[in-house]
Amino acid sequence: MFNVVKKTVWTTALLLSSVVASDVLVSVNGVPITEEDAESFVVMNAPNQHFAQLPKEQQEMIVDRLIERKLFADLAKEEGVEKNPEYLEALNKVKEDLLVNMLMKLQLENAIVSNSEAKAFYDKNSKKFSQPERVHARHILLSSKEDAQGVIDALKGLKGEALKERFIALSKEKSTGPSASTGGDLGFFTKGQMVPAFSKAVWSLPVGSVSQTPVKTQFGYHVIYVEEKKKASVLPYEKVKAQIVASLKQKQFRERIEELAKGLKAKAKIVKPQEKK
């Protein structure tokens, strides 16, 4: 008797701990609605959003919808909707879709790609993982040529870290561009990504230098600082291994499904209406 009670208490404790771990948002007639339930609801309706990132008002609205859904589901059971022929027919269709989706999921999970297969693919297709020449630059955007020249003059005589630090400070102080808050940082980009005049100027500058004349574009006048340049290269295997494995698994999955479908169709008795006699 003691062992039975002990087992029951232990099972209850496990259940309670799992509910607590899921973060209960509200309880409806003794049934908890968790943050996981809310997250599933959000992702189903807006795949790119997450419950925890939504404003408090939206979170409260979603919890209210989940409460209503639970209450409506309970009411439907009380009124015998579960026995309704139309409901049962729809339920069977949903079950069939769920079965197919689960089969596809299992087939994909069963796809196995060895390290040697992935590496062989990389070696054969390494050009697919190449990166073009890139430059990391900063700029100060000004509305007039005179203002831009004034910034260039203020930077003359500076080199190395002193030049970079002063450039960043002037960008934060004077630039009218959206990157002003980050010291004019444009990150890495490749040839052709920027407007022609800007691109021509930035690629002609050596690393650690500033443009000596204002660069005019449709946005205004730019003063450019080149922070770093990277030559064209091929991404190392370890960086793209996961991507390769996922791609090969998808290929294996598609081939397996095509083969499976072909075999099932060959065994099945499939009669189209026009073929009936």
C-alpha positions in Angstrom: 0.0 0.0 0.0 2.8 2.4 0.9 4.6 1.7 -2.4 1.4 2.5 -4.3 1.0 5.8 -2.4 4.6 6.6 -2.9 4.4 5.9 -6.6 1.3 8.1 -6.9 3.0 11.0 -5.1 6.1 10.7 -7.2 4.0 10.7 -10.5 2.0 13.7 -9.3 5.2 15.5 -8.5 6.6 14.8 -11.9 3.5 16.1 -13.6 3.5 19.2 -11.5 7.1 19.9 -12.1 6.6 19.5 -15.9 3.7 22.0 -15.8 5.7 24.5 -13.7 8.6 24.1 -16.2 6.3 25.1 -19.0 5.3 28.3 -17.2 1.6 28.2 -16.5 -0.1 31.4 -17.8 -3.6 30.7 -16.5 -5.7 27.7 -15.4 -9.2 27.1 -16.8 -11.4 24.8 -14.7 -8.3 23.1 -13.4 -6.6 22.8 -16.8 -3.4 24.8 -17.2 -2.7 26.9 -20.3 1.1 27.3 -20.6 3.5 29.6 -22.3 4.2 26.7 -24.7 0.5 26.7 -25.7 0.7 30.4 -26.3 3.9 30.1 -28.4 2.2 27.4 -30.5 -0.8 29.6 -31.1 1.4 32.6 -32.1 3.6 30.6 -34.5 0.6 29.0 -36.1 -0.9 32.4 -36.9 2.3 34.4 -37.4 5.4 32.1 -38.0 7.9 34.9 -37.7 6.8 36.0 -34.2 7.2 34.7 -30.7 4.9 35.0 -27.7 7.7 36.2 -25.3 8.6 39.0 -27.7 5.1 40.4 -28.1 3.9 43.5 -26.2 2.1 42.8 -22.9 -1.3 43.9 -24.4 -0.9 41.4 -27.2 0.2 38.6 -24.9 -2.9 39.3 -22.7 -5.1 39.2 -25.8 -3.7 35.8 -26.9 -4.1 34.3 -23.4 -7.7 35.5 -23.6 -8.2 33.8 -26.9 -6.7 30.6 -25.5 -9.1 30.8 -22.5 -12.1 31.2 -24.9 -10.9 28.3 -27.1 -10.7 26.0 -24.0 -14.2 27.1 -22.8 -15.7 26.7 -26.3 -14.1 23.2 -26.6 -15.6 22.2 -23.3 -19.0 23.5 -24.3 -18.8 21.7 -27.7 -18.2 18.4 -25.8 -21.1 19.1 -23.4 -23.4 19.7 -26.4 -22.3 16.5 -28.1 -20.5 18.0 -31.1 -18.0 15.2 -30.9 -20.8 12.8 -32.2 -21.8 15.1 -35.0 -21.2 13.3 -38.4 -19.8 16.4 -40.0 -17.3 16.8 -37.2 -16.3 13.1 -37.4 -15.7 13.4 -41.1 -13.6 16.5 -40.7 -11.7 14.8 -37.8 -10.9 11.8 -40.1 -9.4 14.1 -42.7 -7.3 15.9 -40.1 -6.1 12.5 -38.8 -5.1 11.5 -42.3 -3.2 14.8 -42.8 -1.5 14.3 -39.5 -0.5 10.7 -40.3 1.0 11.8 -43.6 2.9 14.7 -42.0 4.2 12.4 -39.3 5.3 9.8 -41.8 7.2 12.6 -43.8 8.8 13.7 -40.5 10.0 10.2 -39.7 11.3 9.6 -43.2 13.3 12.8 -43.0 14.6 12.0 -39.6 15.7 8.5 -40.8 17.8 10.1 -43.6 21.5 9.6 -42.7 24.4 11.5 -44.2 27.9 10.3 -43.1 30.8 12.7 -42.6 32.6 11.2 -45.6 29.5 11.9 -47.8 29.3 15.5 -46.7 33.1 16.0 -47.1 33.0 14.4 -50.6 30.2 16.8 -51.6 32.2 19.8 -50.3 35.3 18.7 -52.1 33.4 18.3 -55.4 31.4 21.5 -55.0 33.7 23.8 -53.1 33.1 26.7 -55.6 29.5 26.8 -54.4 30.8 28.0 -51.0 33.2 30.7 -52.3 33.0 34.3 -51.0 33.9 37.2 -53.3 36.3 40.0 -52.3 34.8 42.1 -49.6 35.5 45.4 -47.9 34.6 46.8 -44.5 34.1 50.5 -44.6 32.7 53.5 -42.7 31.4 56.8 -44.0 30.3 60.2 -42.9 27.4 61.6 -45.0 27.0 65.3 -45.3 24.6 67.6 -47.2 27.3 69.9 -48.8 30.7 69.5 -50.4 32.1 72.2 -48.2 31.1 70.3 -45.0 32.5 67.1 -46.3 35.8 68.8 -47.2 35.9 70.3 -43.7 35.7 66.7 -42.2 38.5 65.6 -44.5 40.7 68.5 -43.4 40.0 67.7 -39.7 41.3 64.2 -40.3 44.5 65.2 -42.0 47.7 64.1 -40.3 46.0 61.3 -38.4 47.0 57.6 -38.8 46.2 54.2 -37.4 43.9 54.0 -34.4 43.9 57.7 -33.9 42.5 58.2 -37.4 39.8 55.5 -36.9 38.7 56.8 -33.5 38.5 60.4 -34.7 36.6 59.3 -37.8 34.0 57.4 -35.7 33.7 60.4 -33.4 33.0 62.8 -36.3 30.6 60.4 -37.9 28.5 60.3 -34.7 28.7 64.0 -34.4 28.2 65.2 -38.0 26.9 62.4 -40.3 23.3 62.7 -41.5 23.2 59.0 -42.5 21.4 56.2 -40.5 24.7 54.6 -39.6 25.9 57.7 -37.7 25.1 56.1 -34.3 27.5 53.2 -35.1 30.3 55.5 -36.2 29.3 55.2 -39.9 29.8 51.5 -39.9 28.6 49.9 -43.1 29.9 46.4 -42.3 31.4 44.2 -45.1 30.1 44.4 -48.6 31.1 43.3 -52.1 31.7 45.1 -55.4 28.5 46.3 -56.9 26.5 46.4 -53.6 26.9 50.1 -53.3 26.0 52.9 -55.8 28.7 53.2 -58.5 30.4 56.4 -57.4 30.7 55.2 -53.8 31.8 51.7 -54.9 34.5 53.1 -57.2 35.9 55.3 -54.4 35.9 52.7 -51.6 37.6 50.0 -53.7 40.4 52.4 -54.8 41.3 53.2 -51.2 43.9 51.3 -49.2 43.1 49.9 -45.8 43.3 52.4 -43.0 42.9 55.4 -45.2 40.3 58.1 -45.8 39.0 59.5 -49.1 40.8 62.8 -49.8 38.0 64.4 -51.8 34.2 64.3 -51.1 32.4 61.5 -52.9 29.1 62.7 -54.4 26.1 60.3 -54.7 22.4 60.9 -54.9 22.4 60.8 -51.0 24.8 63.6 -50.5 28.6 63.9 -50.0 30.5 61.1 -48.4 33.8 60.9 -46.6 34.9 57.2 -46.6 37.2 55.3 -44.3 38.3 51.8 -45.3 38.7 49.6 -42.2 39.5 46.1 -43.7 39.6 44.2 -47.0 39.2 40.5 -47.4 40.3 38.6 -50.5 38.0 36.2 -52.3 38.0 32.9 -50.4 36.2 29.5 -50.0 34.4 28.9 -46.7 36.0 26.1 -44.7 34.3 22.8 -44.6 33.4 23.0 -40.9 31.5 26.3 -41.4 29.2 24.8 -44.1 29.1 21.2 -42.9 25.7 21.6 -41.2 24.3 23.2 -44.4 25.6 20.4 -46.6 24.3 17.7 -44.3 20.8 19.3 -44.3 20.8 19.6 -48.1 21.9 16.0 -48.6 19.3 14.8 -46.1 16.6 16.7 -48.1 17.8 15.2 -51.3 17.8 11.7 -49.8 14.4 12.3 -48.4 12.9 13.4 -51.7 14.4 10.4 -53.5 13.1 8.1 -50.8 9.6 9.6 -51.0 9.5 9.3 -54.8 10.6 5.7 -54.6 8.1 4.9 -51.9 5.3 6.6 -53.8 6.1 4.7 -56.9 6.2 1.3 -55.1 2.8 2.0 -53.3 1.1 3.1 -56.5 2.3 -0.1 -58.2 0.7 -2.3 -55.5 -2.5 -0.2 -55.1 -5.6 -0.7 -57.2 -6.2 2.8 -58.6 -9.2 3.3 -60.9 -10.0 6.7 -62.4 -13.7 7.4 -63.3 -13.1 7.4 -67.1 -11.5 3.9 -66.8 -14.6 2.4 -65.2 -16.5 0.0 -67.5 
